[in-house]
Structure formats: C-alpha cells, structure tokens
Amino acid sequence: MKRIYISSNILSSVGYDPTNKTLEVEFLCGDVYQYFNVPHTVFAEITKTTIHTISMHDWMCDSYQCKKLRV
C-alpha cells in the first residue's frame, strides 16, 4: 500500500485503501500496523493533524481489527 509521509510526533506515514477500507500506519519506531474496515473520515482526520499519541493505536485496536506487519 502506498503511504504518505506526515509530520507527526509518533507517526512516520499513513496510507489508505478505499476499496478494502484498510488504513496502514507506520510509527516512528518502525512498527507498521493495518487496521480494517476503517472509514475514510478516520484517515482524513489522521492526515489533517500533527498531534498523535500512542493511545491512538490503542483506540484504533479497540475500534477496528488490526494486524502488525513488522517491527
């Protein structure tokens, strides 16, 4: 999935596949996660802001099924 680089305190890049509603997030530490059945509005909000917290990942995993791709 193609990701865009963003200016963030914990994220390096994010990508979104609208066909599958899959959000892919790369954290500055190198971890990459995919979150499934995510509305496009969530992707849009993430790309609009530069302030993210590690609790974002916890919230995303509580709200959407997720899979870690790499460390």
C-alpha positions as CSV (number, residue, x, y, z in Angstrom):
1,M,0.0,0.0,0.0
2,K,1.3,3.4,-0.9
3,R,1.7,5.6,2.2
4,I,2.2,9.4,2.5
5,Y,4.8,10.8,4.9
6,I,3.3,13.1,7.6
7,S,4.7,15.4,10.2
8,S,3.8,13.9,13.5
9,N,5.2,13.3,17.0
10,I,4.8,9.5,16.7
11,L,3.8,8.6,13.1
12,S,6.0,8.4,10.1
13,S,3.5,7.6,7.3
14,V,-0.1,6.6,6.7
15,G,-1.9,5.0,3.8
16,Y,-5.5,4.1,3.0
17,D,-7.1,1.7,0.6
18,P,-10.7,2.9,0.0
19,T,-11.7,-0.4,-1.8
20,N,-10.9,-2.5,1.3
21,K,-11.2,0.3,3.8
22,T,-7.8,-0.6,5.2
23,L,-5.7,2.0,7.0
24,E,-1.9,1.4,7.2
25,V,0.1,3.3,9.8
26,E,3.9,3.4,10.2
27,F,5.1,4.6,13.6
28,L,8.4,6.4,14.0
29,C,9.7,3.4,15.9
30,G,9.3,1.3,12.7
31,D,6.2,-0.6,13.7
32,V,3.6,-0.9,10.9
33,Y,0.0,-1.8,11.5
34,Q,-3.0,-2.3,9.3
35,Y,-6.5,-1.5,10.6
36,F,-9.5,-3.0,8.8
37,N,-13.0,-1.6,7.9
38,V,-11.9,2.0,8.7
39,P,-14.0,4.8,7.3
40,H,-12.2,7.3,5.1
41,T,-13.1,10.0,7.6
42,V,-10.7,8.5,10.1
43,F,-7.8,8.5,7.5
44,A,-8.7,12.2,6.7
45,E,-8.6,13.2,10.3
46,I,-5.2,11.5,10.9
47,T,-3.7,13.3,7.9
48,K,-5.1,16.7,9.0
49,T,-3.5,16.8,12.4
50,T,0.2,16.7,13.5
51,I,-0.6,15.7,17.1
52,H,-0.9,12.0,17.7
53,T,-0.5,9.9,20.8
54,I,0.3,6.3,21.4
55,S,-3.2,5.9,22.8
56,M,-4.4,6.4,19.2
57,H,-3.1,2.9,18.4
58,D,-4.9,1.5,21.5
59,W,-8.2,3.3,20.4
60,M,-7.8,2.0,16.8
61,C,-7.2,-1.6,18.0
62,D,-10.3,-1.3,20.3
63,S,-12.4,0.1,17.4
64,Y,-11.0,-1.9,14.4
65,Q,-9.4,-5.2,13.8
66,C,-5.7,-4.7,13.4
67,K,-2.6,-6.7,12.3
68,K,1.0,-5.8,13.0
69,L,3.0,-6.1,9.7
70,R,6.5,-5.5,11.0
71,V,8.6,-4.3,13.9
